[in-house]
């Protein structure tokens, strides 16, 4: 379990992690059951930054600093995927063309607009929430638990790349991840848990359907984009609930 935690932490963040001994071929896929736990930790640290910054600054700069800290913590892994997906899905004519654009490190108009919308929606939601720290924990937790489920539901779009080499989680591993997410989010969301979880599931399903239609499966960029879309959906639904 400790090894899985270290592997998941090293995969989802820039935190230096030392792994003891050789990594088993299925280790990465197995560690995905702890993705929601890592997400919750990211959300907790991001929320702490927001609360500290909000003591000194107006809400909007505090929210932007918190989001920037989250990007530093994760190496902007998911933002990069969102930009690549937006450019590829928006600019490619066929599957090969879309994948080629997604592999290109340059950011186009679609990608830039997607990033602007992502940061703007998250920041505007944060400054309007009654419990922004709790919402960040739930949003980051639920957005990460959706990733193994998407990988289980779709085939890899390409035989190469980080997503394909990571392997695919087992149904039992996905179930454990869902249980971990429920245990983390239940005290935070209480009566709103079902509605927020449904929003996360619908956002993830929408991304899965889009990815299947566009490139026939998932890639690392699709996973990153899904994290962003689910995170935004969770924050907006929490904001909309009474």
HELIX and SHEET records of a PDB file:
HELIX    1   1 UNK A    2  UNK A   12  1                                  11    
HELIX    2   2 UNK A   27  UNK A   31  1                                   5    
HELIX    3   3 UNK A   32  UNK A   34  5                                   3    
HELIX    4   4 UNK A   35  UNK A   54  1                                  20    
HELIX    5   5 UNK A   59  UNK A   74  1                                  16    
HELIX    6   6 UNK A   77  UNK A   91  1                                  15    
HELIX    7   7 UNK A   95  UNK A  103  1                                   9    
HELIX    8   8 UNK A  109  UNK A  126  1                                  18    
HELIX    9   9 UNK A  132  UNK A  153  1                                  22    
HELIX   10  10 UNK A  162  UNK A  165  1                                   4    
HELIX   11  11 UNK A  171  UNK A  189  1                                  19    
HELIX   12  12 UNK A  190  UNK A  192  5                                   3    
HELIX   13  13 UNK A  193  UNK A  215  1                                  23    
HELIX   14  14 UNK A  220  UNK A  240  1                                  21    
END                                                                             
